[in-house]
Structure formats: C-alpha cells, structure tokens
Amino acid sequence: MKILLAMSGGIDSSVVAHLLKEQGHEVLGVRFNLWTDPLAPALAQVLPTKCCSTQNIARAANVAKKLGIPLQVIDLEQEFKETVVDPFLDAHRRGITPNPCIGCNRTIKFGKLLALAKELNCDQLATGHYARTATEKLSDGTERMVLLESVDTKKDQSYYLYGLTQDQLKRVYFPLGSMLKSEVYGLAEHFGVPLPDSYRESQDLCFFPEKTPEEFLKRHLTSSMSPGNITRKDGTIVGTHQGLPLYTVGQRRGLKIGGLKVPLEVVEKDSENNRLIVADRGSIKINSVQLSDMRFVGWSPEPGTPLPFECRVRSLSMKKHGELTVTGSEATFRFSSPQSPQAPGQSLVLYRGEEVVGGGVIVS
C-alpha cells in the first residue's frame, strides 16, 4: 500500500515510519513548515519541545534517510497564520478562549495532508495521533466510519479530531491508536530512534515557544493589555488584572489575590468595562451550555430530541453526563449535575463509550 506519512520529527511519527516500512508499505514522508512567532526571544525559539524545533526537523530528516523514505517539505507559514494564528488572537481580543488545535487538525493537518495524498496517488494518510477508527456496518447494508478513543487514555487525542468528516476518516490510519505510550517508547528503542534523556512531549500550541500563551498574547495584543479591576459580582474590587486576554473563565491560578480563606476563580470577563469578575471557588455552578458550529462524525441526532451523552470540555478531563438537544447547527447540552463555569470558545466533545460522536463550540 502507498501511504503518505506526516513526519513531524517527534518520537511518535518516527516510530510510525519504522512500523510502516516493516509492514512492507511504500511510504512517502511530508512535513510542514508552519508559522512560528518572529517576536519571540531568540533563545526560546530553539526549545526542543515544539514540533518545528531544529531537533525534530533533524530527526525527521535522519529517519527518512535511514529508511529510504522521500521527505517532502511544504511551506504553509502564511496559510497557517491566517487560518490558525490570526483567529486565535482575534478570539482572545474579543474575550473568548479558543482551541486552535481543533481547527488546525481539520483544515491544515488533515485538510492539506489528504489533498496531498490524493495528488500523490496515496491509498492512505498515516499520522502519529493517539486515536482509532473503525468501520461499522449498518442495517441497510451501508457502512460508516467511527472515530474512537485511543487505548492509552492518558495520551488520547480523539477530542481534537471530532471535526473530521467521513471522507477524511476513510483515508486516515492511526497506527499508534491501539498502543500504550510505553510501548511506543519501547519501539523507539528497538528501532534506534534517537531519544535523548531530556526528551519531552511537544506542547499542544506549536506557534509560540513558551509553555503557556501569556507572553505570546502580550507580544501581539499590546493594545488590548489595559490593566483593570478584578471584582466580585456585586462590584467589590479585590485586585487588578493585567489585561483581559490573559485570563479565561474557570481560571483559578495566577490571579495574584492572596490572603483569602476561600480561593477565587474567574466566572466572567466584562470586556465593555474591562473587568474580570471572580467568585469564591465552587460557589457558582451552571446547569447547561449553549453550543454553536455543531459537527458530527457519522450521524446527527434528531433535532429537538434530547439524547443522553457523555462529554469532555477539555481533551483529557473526566467525562460528564448530560443530554444534548440539537437545533440546526446549534445545540444545548444540559449536565446531569451542576458544573463549574465553562470558557466560551472551548469545544464540548460528545462520546458514547469509546466512540466520538461529535462536538461544538461553547458560546455561553
């Protein structure tokens, strides 16, 4: 089989390259040059924990050379900035906390890669994602693709893939979805993939070198970084924030308000008055969230009919039970028990057991 392999240079895709060659496939490698922050400190830009680091680039080239895999490098800097980075900044400017990895997977990683696979007459696209697919036969004789969580629940990436279509899932292959990360490390050692003692997993957000986005936002949203009051719901001032884009609903750390018997958490961002509104941790609960941009992997619930699902609001958070009611491209998810406030812009992803059913973006 002729397979296009996304080669980031990380341990996962490097192990996949060896596995595919061992299985006798014809493998073509590709890696993207994506946009990275030109305003970041020079020393920070060479950190080994990002997919576009010099270490990962070198590893991808070395693995391809060792296995005799042709490696194509495609420049997507401008497209990545316009499709992923600019919307990320714009959302933070508007007080929303987006999840850029979901859009990137749908449009850049799988959108561009599958188009290239078709152009090169490849049968499948393989990646190092920790997720699984399966084919389900329906009662009418047709088939549909099912997206499943990975066996290694601590590394599962299915949350980020709920936006993939049936056509996309038919053409992707996740060789690591049925493995534990410890097994992958064992295979890396077996295949002789370089694994330095200092090796760490790459971060989710690849376009800035720091672990968290605060410094990146400060560099690019200078006009939105006006300090303001941190208040309670009744208007009582309890502190000062350094710019609303630096905070998110549900945040509990980094507020720099000490000396309280009960810690505080962010429950609202008042952009009009430049206020960050907080409450005693756990004192405010919600029963439901409104969702937009609903996407379903293989089937769509009947509009107006509440259906039970589990959900996640972060990639590896515990699943919560509730009911989803769909109305067109929008929906309401009502939790079975009260929950902490959720950040607008984040995705709520729906599950039935191991199956990823779909998801949507939290509006309120």
Order of alpha helices (4+ residues) and beta strands (2+ residues): beta-alpha-beta-alpha-beta-alpha-alpha-alpha-alpha-beta-beta-beta-alpha-beta-alpha-alpha-beta-beta-beta-beta-beta-beta-beta-beta-beta-beta
